[in-house]
Amino acid sequence: MNIKLLDNIVSVALLLAGGGILFAAIGYEYMPDSVPGPGFFPFWVGLLLVGCVICDLVGRFRRREVVTDRIGGAEIARVGAIVAVFGAMCLAAEHVGLVIPTAAMMVLTGFIMAERPITPRFIGKLLAVTAATIAVGYYVFAHLLGVPLA
């Protein structure tokens, strides 16, 4: 598949997804009782997604680069694997919360995207970044934003 065509398809899909998330977030409370409500996170995710896609589109049209490479089967398989891992994370999060599924998704995505052979140093870095991300996220939501996590 042609990379430029795929870039455009993904950009439109992400723009629609971000717009849909933003539109859905408007129907929820943003900051009831001085704590983030159910509309807080979707609003910012949708806004960030739309903003990033617009920046990407503007940059791509300003550069007018000619892309001649094609995407091979291995890259498509990686994308499919990551989509499957993300879907599994979303399904699991409903039952066990976000901490464990997010950590698992980060580790699995790291292994999917890693250059081969995978070294112990890479595994150490991956686990350290995952642990730091979970710790910071937990601190921000539980302590700074006051979101009840249990």
C-alpha positions as CSV (number, residue, x, y, z in Angstrom):
1,M,0.0,0.0,0.0
2,N,1.2,3.5,-0.8
3,I,2.4,5.4,2.3
4,K,1.0,8.8,1.1
5,L,-2.5,7.3,0.6
6,L,-2.3,5.5,3.9
7,D,-1.2,8.7,5.7
8,N,-4.2,10.5,4.3
9,I,-6.6,7.7,5.3
10,V,-5.2,7.6,8.8
11,S,-5.3,11.4,9.1
12,V,-9.0,11.5,8.1
13,A,-9.8,8.6,10.5
14,L,-8.0,10.2,13.4
15,L,-9.6,13.6,12.7
16,L,-13.1,11.9,12.7
17,A,-12.2,10.0,15.8
18,G,-10.9,13.1,17.6
19,G,-14.0,15.1,16.5
20,G,-16.3,12.3,17.7
21,I,-14.6,12.1,21.1
22,L,-14.7,15.9,21.5
23,F,-18.4,16.0,20.5
24,A,-19.2,13.1,22.9
25,A,-17.3,14.8,25.7
26,I,-19.5,17.9,25.5
27,G,-22.4,15.9,26.8
28,Y,-20.6,15.1,30.1
29,E,-19.7,17.2,33.0
30,Y,-16.3,18.8,32.8
31,M,-15.4,19.8,36.4
32,P,-18.3,19.1,38.8
33,D,-17.4,19.9,42.5
34,S,-13.9,21.1,41.5
35,V,-12.7,17.7,40.4
36,P,-12.4,16.4,36.9
37,G,-15.7,14.9,35.7
38,P,-16.5,12.3,33.1
39,G,-16.0,14.8,30.3
40,F,-12.6,16.1,31.4
41,F,-10.3,13.4,30.0
42,P,-12.3,12.8,26.7
43,F,-12.4,16.6,26.0
44,W,-8.6,16.9,26.2
45,V,-7.9,13.7,24.4
46,G,-10.3,14.7,21.5
47,L,-8.9,18.3,21.4
48,L,-5.3,17.0,21.4
49,L,-6.0,14.4,18.7
50,V,-7.7,17.0,16.4
51,G,-4.9,19.5,17.1
52,C,-2.1,16.9,16.3
53,V,-3.8,15.8,13.1
54,I,-4.3,19.4,11.9
55,C,-0.6,20.1,12.6
56,D,0.4,17.0,10.8
57,L,-1.8,17.9,7.8
58,V,-0.5,21.4,7.6
59,G,3.1,20.2,7.9
60,R,2.6,17.6,5.2
61,F,1.0,20.0,2.7
62,R,3.7,22.6,3.4
63,R,6.6,20.1,2.8
64,R,5.1,18.6,-0.4
65,E,7.5,15.7,0.0
66,V,7.4,12.8,-2.5
67,V,7.1,9.5,-0.8
68,T,8.0,6.5,-2.9
69,D,8.3,3.7,-0.3
70,R,5.7,1.1,0.2
71,I,4.6,-0.5,3.4
72,G,5.4,-4.2,3.7
73,G,3.6,-7.0,5.3
74,A,5.7,-6.9,8.5
75,E,4.8,-3.3,9.2
76,I,1.1,-4.0,8.6
77,A,1.3,-7.0,10.9
78,R,2.9,-4.7,13.6
79,V,0.1,-2.2,13.3
80,G,-2.5,-5.0,13.5
81,A,-0.9,-6.4,16.6
82,I,-0.8,-3.0,18.3
83,V,-4.5,-2.4,17.5
84,A,-5.3,-5.8,19.0
85,V,-3.3,-5.0,22.1
86,F,-5.0,-1.6,22.4
87,G,-8.4,-3.2,22.0
88,A,-7.6,-5.8,24.7
89,M,-6.5,-3.0,27.0
90,C,-9.8,-1.2,26.5
91,L,-11.8,-4.3,27.2
92,A,-9.7,-5.2,30.3
93,A,-9.8,-1.7,31.7
94,E,-13.5,-1.9,32.2
95,H,-13.0,-4.8,34.6
96,V,-9.7,-4.2,36.4
97,G,-9.1,-0.4,36.0
98,L,-6.4,1.3,33.8
99,V,-3.2,0.6,35.7
100,I,-2.5,-3.0,34.8
101,P,-3.9,-2.9,31.2
102,T,-1.9,0.3,30.5
103,A,1.3,-1.2,31.8
104,A,0.7,-4.4,29.8
105,M,-0.1,-2.4,26.7
106,M,3.1,-0.4,27.0
107,V,5.3,-3.5,27.5
108,L,3.6,-5.4,24.6
109,T,3.8,-2.5,22.3
110,G,7.5,-2.1,23.1
111,F,8.1,-5.7,22.3
112,I,6.1,-5.4,19.0
113,M,8.0,-2.3,17.9
114,A,11.5,-3.3,19.1
115,E,14.4,-4.0,16.8
116,R,15.5,-7.6,16.8
117,P,17.3,-9.1,18.7
118,I,15.7,-7.8,21.9
119,T,18.5,-7.1,24.5
120,P,18.3,-7.1,28.3
121,R,19.2,-3.4,28.2
122,F,16.1,-2.7,26.1
123,I,13.9,-4.7,28.4
124,G,15.2,-2.8,31.4
125,K,14.6,0.6,29.7
126,L,11.1,-0.5,28.6
127,L,10.1,-1.7,32.1
128,A,11.6,1.5,33.7
129,V,9.7,3.8,31.3
130,T,6.5,1.8,31.9
131,A,6.8,1.9,35.7
132,A,7.6,5.7,35.6
133,T,4.6,6.4,33.3
134,I,2.2,4.4,35.6
135,A,3.6,6.1,38.7
136,V,3.4,9.6,37.3
137,G,-0.1,9.0,35.9
138,Y,-1.3,7.5,39.2
139,Y,0.1,10.5,41.1
140,V,-1.4,13.1,38.8
141,F,-4.9,11.5,38.7
142,A,-5.1,10.4,42.4
143,H,-3.3,13.3,44.1
144,L,-3.2,16.4,41.9
145,L,-6.6,16.0,40.2
146,G,-8.3,14.2,43.1
147,V,-9.8,11.6,40.9
148,P,-11.1,8.6,43.0
149,L,-9.3,5.6,41.6
150,A,-10.9,2.9,43.7
